[in-house]
């Protein structure tokens, strides 16, 4: 009986070690699952933030393009320096002619 008792104790110790490993692995698995869920949540949040930033950038790009178009339209309406000089010269000539005509009329 002693031999049977001793074998039972060895089996019991072996079983307890196996059980401890299983329980340890189960804790590891639970931690791994929690980490995985956290990673999924983080990825989802990151994707939502990325999409929001992408939309904001697209909106800003549209505004920039609209402003560039407005600037180009305004530039098209503004006379260049050469045109201004030409008009100024014409005005001076007309003023001189007007002045000469006034002198002649006196």
Buried (B, 14 or more C-beta within 10 A) or exposed (E): EEEEEEEEEEEEEEEEEEEEEEEEEEEEEEEEEEEEEEEEEEEEEEEEEEEEEEEEEEEEEEEEEEEEEEEEEEEEEEEEEEEEEEEEEEEEEEEEEEEEEEEEEE
